[in-house]
Amino acid sequence: MSLKIYYSRIRLFYGFTLVELLVVIAIIAVLIGLLLPAVQAAREAARRMTCSNNLHQIGIAVHNYHDQYRKNLPAGGFAVCSNDKVRRRISGFVSLLSFIEMTPLYERITSGGYQCEFNADTQSGNDAVGVDTTTYMTNTISAWLCPSDGEGKVKGDAEQSRINYRFCYGDYPVHFNCLQAAAPTSPTAPPTAFPAFGSTATTFCCVDRGAFAPQQWNGSQGITDGMSNTMLLSERSIAGENIRRAGAGIIVTGSGVPTTFANTVPAANATGTAVQTCYNLKNGTEISTTIPDSAIVKWSGRRWSDGAIAFTGFTAILPPNSTSGLAGNYEYSGGFISPSSYHSGGVQVCMADASVRFMSDNIDYQGLNGNTVANAGYNTFIEFGKSYHGVWGALGSRAGGESVTSP
């Protein structure tokens, strides 16, 4: 028997040679390398579709609320003085619970006299009437979470369920003093008064340019720009450990913060640069290093039941995935809260007709829509009128009268 025939029989008996085995492994590795991005893209497409459906269902819930409650939308945030005489900020998502098949949770909250810790990261256990708030305020509500944002699954056992979705407050840096009042001096003392409504820098509490407003219940009849041209909801990333991510952390103090928008939302500075200054604090996907960690808070999306804009609202001023800044280190301060997401290139938005669209990071936010002076709208009380923030601002205003080109 020749050596060649003998060697061939050995190969048939023992299988592949080492070289052939390495070639097969290399081919498999190449195929896996080509396949993984496609699998990841398919998974993200599925997650994005789920997120879109979540927004659509919330939009339908808003419509059902509107039909049941005398043609009014829920207030984006409202204040309640509970049985224990404590003033609390409540988000409009509490009002929607019955319309997303969570009536038992709504009834537990309301029957308890709104005595839950809505405005705290962690539930305190038993409240004044003996209701164990940790048993229902901390349960995860999947309808409030975008599956692309892993931070929605990260929380302590006693912490509130996270939330990715937010109400649109329009194209003005709304603040929430109207939901805030000092606690009474004793359980038997009357609650302190809310700040007054008005049209000056010292009394101005709410701006009602969006579909939603604090302490105000708008109706669809006021959305004169058209239901398909007005935003109801969008999404924002939940603040996790990386507070420097532009779409998650919120700047509250430090150089470069638009401090012209304080808690009373005074006039813009003379040159009208506060908007652009805040926008320029973004450095790639991160917040500029000119802002220290101590000037950034991780409030975003950490309390689904808190009615302050830092937790459950957004403004159509800066485009998606921009920086967000509040003029003071208070949860009810005024400023810019930009929507954000882990979907590449933009965010998903639910319009007033409950349809869902994808809004690009590059959407126009600088066009004046026919106004003559940039940011002049911040210098006076303007309830209606064309937006100073391009197509993005026009979509955020409910009655601006702008001609919006779909993005």
Backbone torsions as a table, in degrees:
resi	resn	phi	psi	omega
1	MET	NA	130.7	-178.0
2	SER	-72.5	157.7	179.5
3	LEU	-63.0	-35.6	-178.9
4	LYS	-64.6	-44.9	-179.7
5	ILE	-66.0	-40.2	180.0
6	TYR	-62.2	-42.5	179.6
7	TYR	-64.8	-39.4	179.2
8	SER	-64.0	-40.3	178.9
9	ARG	-65.4	-36.2	177.9
10	ILE	-64.0	-40.2	180.0
11	ARG	-64.9	-41.8	179.9
12	LEU	-65.8	-34.0	-177.4
13	PHE	-75.1	-43.1	-175.9
14	TYR	-92.6	-10.0	178.3
15	GLY	97.6	-143.7	-175.0
16	PHE	-71.5	153.2	169.2
17	THR	-79.1	167.4	-179.9
18	LEU	-60.7	-41.4	-179.6
19	VAL	-63.3	-44.7	179.9
20	GLU	-64.6	-38.1	178.3
21	LEU	-63.4	-42.6	178.3
22	LEU	-63.7	-37.2	178.0
23	VAL	-64.3	-42.8	178.9
24	VAL	-63.5	-43.2	179.1
25	ILE	-61.5	-41.9	179.8
26	ALA	-63.0	-40.9	179.2
27	ILE	-64.6	-42.8	178.5
28	ILE	-62.5	-41.1	179.9
29	ALA	-62.8	-40.9	178.1
30	VAL	-63.4	-43.5	-179.5
31	LEU	-63.6	-40.9	177.9
32	ILE	-64.0	-40.9	178.7
33	GLY	-61.6	-34.2	178.2
34	LEU	-77.9	-30.6	-174.4
35	LEU	-81.5	-37.5	-174.7
36	LEU	-57.0	-47.4	178.1
37	PRO	-58.8	-36.5	179.3
38	ALA	-67.5	-38.7	177.6
39	VAL	-65.7	-44.0	179.4
40	GLN	-63.7	-39.6	178.4
41	ALA	-64.8	-39.2	178.7
42	ALA	-66.1	-39.5	178.1
43	ARG	-64.6	-43.3	178.9
44	GLU	-65.5	-37.0	177.0
45	ALA	-61.6	-39.9	178.5
46	ALA	-68.1	-41.2	178.3
47	ARG	-64.7	-40.8	179.1
48	ARG	-64.5	-37.5	177.9
49	MET	-65.3	-39.4	176.8
50	THR	-63.8	-42.4	177.9
51	CYS	-61.2	-44.0	178.3
52	SER	-60.4	-41.3	178.9
53	ASN	-66.5	-38.0	176.8
54	ASN	-58.6	-47.3	179.3
55	LEU	-62.5	-41.5	179.3
56	HIS	-62.2	-42.0	-179.5
57	GLN	-67.1	-37.2	176.3
58	ILE	-65.9	-39.5	176.5
59	GLY	-60.3	-40.9	176.9
60	ILE	-65.3	-39.7	178.2
61	ALA	-61.3	-39.7	177.1
62	VAL	-61.4	-42.0	179.0
63	HIS	-65.3	-40.4	178.9
64	ASN	-66.0	-39.5	174.8
65	TYR	-60.6	-45.6	-179.0
66	HIS	-58.6	-41.4	-178.8
67	ASP	-70.9	-31.9	-176.5
68	GLN	-83.3	-33.2	-173.6
69	TYR	-108.5	65.1	169.5
70	ARG	53.9	41.9	175.2
71	LYS	61.3	34.6	176.7
72	ASN	-114.0	141.5	168.9
73	LEU	-78.7	156.5	174.2
74	PRO	-66.4	152.7	171.7
75	ALA	-69.0	139.9	177.4
76	GLY	-60.3	-37.1	174.4
77	GLY	-148.7	142.7	178.3
78	PHE	-143.7	159.4	-176.0
79	ALA	-104.6	141.7	178.0
80	VAL	-131.4	133.2	171.2
81	CYS	-98.2	107.4	-171.3
82	SER	-74.7	175.6	178.3
83	ASN	-60.0	-25.3	179.3
84	ASP	-88.7	11.7	176.3
85	LYS	67.2	21.7	177.7
86	VAL	-101.3	132.0	178.5
87	ARG	-81.7	129.6	-178.5
88	ARG	-131.4	144.7	175.6
89	ARG	-90.5	124.5	-177.5
90	ILE	-115.5	132.9	178.6
91	SER	-81.0	156.8	177.6
92	GLY	-64.3	-15.9	178.9
93	PHE	-68.0	-25.9	173.9
94	VAL	-62.9	-41.5	-179.6
95	SER	-65.4	-24.1	-176.0
96	LEU	-89.8	-5.9	-174.5
97	LEU	-55.6	-42.3	-177.9
98	SER	-66.0	-16.9	-175.9
99	PHE	-101.6	4.4	172.6
100	ILE	-122.8	30.8	176.8
101	GLU	64.1	36.6	176.6
102	MET	-127.5	42.2	179.7
103	THR	-59.1	-41.6	178.9
104	PRO	-56.2	-40.1	178.4
105	LEU	-66.1	-42.6	178.3
106	TYR	-60.6	-43.1	-178.4
107	GLU	-67.6	-34.7	177.8
108	ARG	-66.7	-39.2	-179.9
109	ILE	-67.2	-48.4	-174.7
110	THR	-75.1	-37.7	179.9
111	SER	-68.2	-22.6	176.4
112	GLY	-83.6	7.4	178.0
113	GLY	73.0	28.1	179.8
114	TYR	54.4	43.4	-177.7
115	GLN	-100.9	15.4	175.9
116	CYS	-72.8	164.7	176.9
117	GLU	-87.2	71.8	-180.0
118	PHE	-61.4	-34.6	-171.4
119	ASN	-103.5	32.9	177.3
120	ALA	-136.6	147.1	179.1
121	ASP	-67.5	-35.9	-174.8
122	THR	-119.2	135.0	178.0
123	GLN	-73.4	145.9	-170.5
124	SER	-92.6	-2.3	-178.7
125	GLY	101.0	-121.5	-177.9
126	ASN	-87.8	130.5	179.4
127	ASP	-93.6	-167.6	-171.1
128	ALA	-63.4	-26.6	-178.5
129	VAL	-102.1	11.3	175.0
130	GLY	81.8	15.0	178.0
131	VAL	-87.7	127.3	-178.7
132	ASP	-79.6	95.6	-175.9
133	THR	-66.3	-22.3	-178.6
134	THR	-68.6	-16.2	-176.8
135	THR	-80.8	-15.0	-178.2
136	TYR	-137.5	-22.5	178.2
137	MET	-80.3	-15.2	-177.1
138	THR	-101.1	-7.5	179.9
139	ASN	-67.0	134.1	-179.1
140	THR	-66.1	131.7	177.3
141	ILE	-107.9	99.6	-173.5
142	SER	-62.8	-26.8	179.8
143	ALA	-65.5	-18.9	-179.7
144	TRP	-93.2	0.2	-169.8
145	LEU	-116.7	136.4	171.2
146	CYS	-86.4	124.8	-177.3
147	PRO	-66.6	-14.1	177.9
148	SER	-77.9	-14.8	-178.0
149	ASP	-101.6	102.3	-177.1
150	GLY	-66.1	-18.3	-178.6
151	GLU	-67.9	-17.6	178.8
152	GLY	-65.5	-21.6	-178.8
153	LYS	-95.4	-2.6	-174.9
154	VAL	-106.0	107.2	176.5
155	LYS	-163.1	158.7	176.0
156	GLY	-76.6	162.5	-177.1
157	ASP	-61.2	-31.8	-176.6
158	ALA	-98.0	5.4	-178.4
159	GLU	-90.4	152.9	178.5
160	GLN	-61.5	153.8	171.1
161	SER	-62.1	142.7	179.7
162	ARG	-78.8	170.1	178.0
163	ILE	-148.8	138.3	177.4
164	ASN	-103.4	-14.3	-170.8
165	TYR	-104.7	150.4	-169.9
166	ARG	-143.5	151.8	176.5
167	PHE	-84.4	145.9	178.1
168	CYS	-87.6	121.7	179.0
169	TYR	-101.8	11.2	176.3
170	GLY	93.4	-161.0	-170.3
171	ASP	-111.5	39.2	179.8
172	TYR	-138.8	144.3	-177.7
173	PRO	-73.9	76.2	-176.1
174	VAL	-65.3	141.8	171.5
175	HIS	-120.2	174.5	-167.4
176	PHE	-125.9	34.6	174.0
177	ASN	-58.6	-28.7	-177.5
178	CYS	-69.0	-11.3	176.3
179	LEU	-102.6	-1.1	-170.3
180	GLN	-115.8	132.8	174.1
181	ALA	-152.7	151.8	-179.0
182	ALA	-66.2	147.8	178.0
183	ALA	-67.2	149.4	178.3
184	PRO	-63.7	158.2	-176.9
185	THR	-71.7	-21.0	177.8
186	SER	-154.6	162.9	-179.6
187	PRO	-59.1	-23.7	-178.6
188	THR	-96.7	-8.9	-178.8
189	ALA	-77.2	148.6	178.2
190	PRO	-68.6	151.4	178.9
191	PRO	-68.3	151.0	178.6
192	THR	-72.6	158.9	-175.5
193	ALA	-75.1	153.6	172.3
194	PHE	-72.7	156.3	171.9
195	PRO	-60.0	148.4	-176.6
196	ALA	-73.1	149.7	171.0
197	PHE	-80.1	151.8	178.2
198	GLY	-179.8	-172.5	-175.3
199	SER	-121.9	11.0	178.7
200	THR	-106.9	170.2	-177.5
201	ALA	-63.0	-25.3	-176.8
202	THR	-93.8	-17.6	-178.1
203	THR	-118.0	-4.5	-174.2
204	PHE	-75.9	118.5	-175.1
205	CYS	-111.0	-42.1	-174.5
206	CYS	-131.3	145.0	170.3
207	VAL	-116.6	130.4	-172.8
208	ASP	-110.8	62.6	-179.1
209	ARG	-102.5	-16.5	-179.9
210	GLY	-98.1	-179.7	176.7
211	ALA	-62.7	-30.8	-179.2
212	PHE	-118.8	158.8	178.4
213	ALA	-152.6	155.1	174.9
214	PRO	-72.1	132.4	174.8
215	GLN	62.4	24.6	177.4
216	GLN	-140.2	137.7	-178.3
217	TRP	-110.7	96.5	-178.0
218	ASN	-79.0	164.5	176.3
219	GLY	-121.5	162.6	-179.1
220	SER	-63.4	-24.9	179.8
221	GLN	-65.3	-18.5	178.5
222	GLY	-87.8	-5.0	179.1
223	ILE	-90.7	78.1	-174.6
224	THR	-82.8	-12.6	175.5
225	ASP	-73.2	-11.7	-179.0
226	GLY	106.9	137.6	-176.8
227	MET	-62.8	-33.0	-178.3
228	SER	-84.0	-4.9	-179.4
229	ASN	-114.0	12.1	-176.8
230	THR	-129.7	130.4	-178.2
231	MET	-81.6	137.3	170.9
232	LEU	-96.9	-50.8	-169.9
233	LEU	-141.0	156.8	168.1
234	SER	-145.6	-163.3	-177.4
235	GLU	-127.8	159.9	174.4
236	ARG	-149.5	140.9	-179.2
237	SER	-63.5	144.5	177.1
238	ILE	-80.1	137.1	-179.5
239	ALA	-75.2	119.2	176.6
240	GLY	-109.8	-140.7	-178.6
241	GLU	-71.8	-32.6	-179.9
242	ASN	-86.2	82.6	-178.0
243	ILE	-72.3	-12.5	-178.8
244	ARG	-84.3	-4.8	174.7
245	ARG	-66.0	126.5	-172.5
246	ALA	-58.8	-32.0	-177.4
247	GLY	-85.6	2.9	-176.3
248	ALA	-125.1	-52.6	-179.8
249	GLY	-72.1	152.5	178.0
250	ILE	-121.1	126.9	-179.1
251	ILE	-80.4	130.4	-178.0
252	VAL	-119.7	-25.2	178.7
253	THR	-148.5	171.0	175.5
254	GLY	113.1	167.3	-177.9
255	SER	-65.4	140.5	177.8
256	GLY	90.6	-11.3	178.9
257	VAL	-73.0	138.4	-178.8
258	PRO	-70.5	76.6	-175.1
259	THR	-71.7	-5.9	176.9
260	THR	-66.0	-19.5	177.7
261	PHE	-100.5	86.7	-179.5
262	ALA	-89.9	-169.9	-174.1
263	ASN	-62.1	-21.7	178.2
264	THR	-99.5	8.0	179.5
265	VAL	49.1	66.1	177.8
266	PRO	-74.5	-176.6	-177.3
267	ALA	-64.4	155.5	176.1
268	ALA	-68.0	161.9	178.4
269	ASN	-68.0	168.2	-169.2
270	ALA	-59.3	-36.7	-177.2
271	THR	-91.7	-3.9	176.4
272	GLY	66.1	36.0	-174.1
273	THR	-100.7	2.7	-175.5
274	ALA	-59.5	-40.3	-179.2
275	VAL	-62.6	-51.0	-177.6
276	GLN	-67.4	-34.3	177.7
277	THR	-60.7	-45.2	179.3
278	CYS	-65.5	-39.6	179.4
279	TYR	-62.6	-38.9	-176.9
280	ASN	-73.1	-6.5	177.1
281	LEU	-78.3	-1.8	175.5
282	LYS	-88.5	132.2	178.4
283	ASN	-126.0	92.2	-172.1
284	GLY	70.9	-124.1	176.2
285	THR	-96.6	1.2	-175.6
286	GLU	-110.1	166.3	172.5
287	ILE	-82.8	140.0	-176.5
288	SER	-51.2	144.7	179.0
289	THR	-69.0	-9.7	175.6
290	THR	-69.4	-16.3	177.7
291	ILE	-101.4	118.7	-179.1
292	PRO	-74.1	162.0	178.4
293	ASP	-57.3	-33.6	-177.4
294	SER	-67.0	-15.2	-179.7
295	ALA	-98.8	10.9	-178.2
296	ILE	-122.2	133.4	179.2
297	VAL	-114.2	153.7	179.3
298	LYS	-109.3	59.5	178.8
299	TRP	-86.1	-22.6	-168.9
300	SER	-56.6	118.8	172.5
301	GLY	70.0	12.2	-174.6
302	ARG	-91.3	-7.9	176.1
303	ARG	-137.3	106.9	-178.0
304	TRP	-70.5	-22.1	-173.8
305	SER	-99.0	-2.2	-176.8
306	ASP	-85.9	128.0	-175.4
307	GLY	-81.3	-2.0	179.7
308	ALA	-73.1	148.5	-176.1
309	ILE	-62.3	-28.2	-179.7
310	ALA	-62.1	-23.3	-176.6
311	PHE	-105.0	-38.0	-169.5
312	THR	-138.3	21.1	179.0
313	GLY	-137.7	167.7	173.7
314	PHE	-148.2	160.3	177.9
315	THR	-115.6	146.3	177.8
316	ALA	-94.9	62.8	-179.0
317	ILE	-113.9	-65.2	173.2
318	LEU	-89.1	148.5	-175.7
319	PRO	-69.2	169.3	-179.5
320	PRO	-54.8	146.4	177.5
321	ASN	63.3	25.3	172.2
322	SER	-89.9	-179.5	174.8
323	THR	-74.4	160.8	176.4
324	SER	-128.9	139.6	-178.6
325	GLY	-143.1	138.8	173.2
326	LEU	-110.5	145.8	-173.8
327	ALA	-74.1	-18.0	178.7
328	GLY	-138.9	162.4	179.6
329	ASN	-85.0	52.9	178.6
330	TYR	-129.5	142.8	-177.8
331	GLU	-65.6	-20.3	-179.1
332	TYR	-103.8	14.3	179.0
333	SER	-66.9	162.3	175.7
334	GLY	-94.4	160.5	178.8
335	GLY	159.7	-152.6	-177.7
336	PHE	-112.3	124.2	172.1
337	ILE	-119.6	110.9	-176.4
338	SER	-94.5	139.1	175.0
339	PRO	-68.1	155.8	-179.7
340	SER	-156.1	166.7	-179.7
341	SER	-163.3	173.8	172.0
342	TYR	-97.8	7.9	172.4
343	HIS	-79.5	130.5	-174.1
344	SER	-63.1	125.7	169.4
345	GLY	91.3	-1.6	-179.0
346	GLY	168.2	-158.0	-179.3
347	VAL	-137.1	162.2	174.7
348	GLN	-96.7	143.9	-175.1
349	VAL	-133.0	135.6	173.5
350	CYS	-96.7	123.1	179.4
351	MET	-84.5	172.7	-176.2
352	ALA	-68.3	-15.9	174.5
353	ASP	-91.7	10.3	178.4
354	ALA	74.3	5.5	173.2
355	SER	-78.0	155.4	-177.4
356	VAL	-117.3	130.6	178.2
357	ARG	-125.4	160.2	175.4
358	PHE	-102.1	124.5	-179.2
359	MET	-105.4	125.6	-176.5
360	SER	-75.6	150.4	173.3
361	ASP	-59.7	-23.8	-175.0
362	ASN	-93.7	12.7	179.0
363	ILE	-61.1	144.7	-179.0
364	ASP	-64.9	126.4	175.8
365	TYR	-126.9	3.6	-175.6
366	GLN	-109.0	-12.3	179.1
367	GLY	-65.0	146.3	-175.1
368	LEU	-94.8	-3.0	178.4
369	ASN	53.5	35.0	178.2
370	GLY	93.6	-9.8	175.4
371	ASN	-69.3	152.1	-173.5
372	THR	-92.2	-28.1	-175.4
373	VAL	-124.7	125.9	-179.5
374	ALA	-62.1	133.8	175.0
375	ASN	64.1	10.7	179.9
376	ALA	-63.2	-24.4	-179.5
377	GLY	-64.0	-19.2	179.5
378	TYR	-80.4	-12.3	-174.3
379	ASN	-86.7	-10.6	179.2
380	THR	-141.1	168.3	176.4
381	PHE	-76.7	108.9	179.8
382	ILE	-123.9	105.6	179.8
383	GLU	-78.3	-38.1	-179.2
384	PHE	-128.6	174.1	-178.4
385	GLY	121.5	163.1	-174.9
386	LYS	-68.1	146.1	-177.2
387	SER	-72.0	149.1	174.9
388	TYR	-94.6	11.1	-173.4
389	HIS	-127.8	46.7	169.9
390	GLY	60.9	-154.1	179.7
391	VAL	-63.4	-38.3	-179.2
392	TRP	-61.1	-48.6	178.5
393	GLY	-66.2	-35.6	179.0
394	ALA	-63.8	-38.1	176.6
395	LEU	-68.8	-25.1	-179.9
396	GLY	-82.5	-24.8	-179.9
397	SER	-86.2	141.0	-177.2
398	ARG	-92.6	-17.4	-176.8
399	ALA	-146.7	42.4	-177.7
400	GLY	-82.7	-18.6	-178.9
401	GLY	75.1	19.7	179.9
402	GLU	-81.2	154.5	171.8
403	SER	-94.0	104.8	-172.8
404	VAL	-95.3	128.5	172.2
405	THR	-94.2	124.4	-176.9
406	SER	-58.3	131.0	-179.2
407	PRO	-73.4	NA	NA
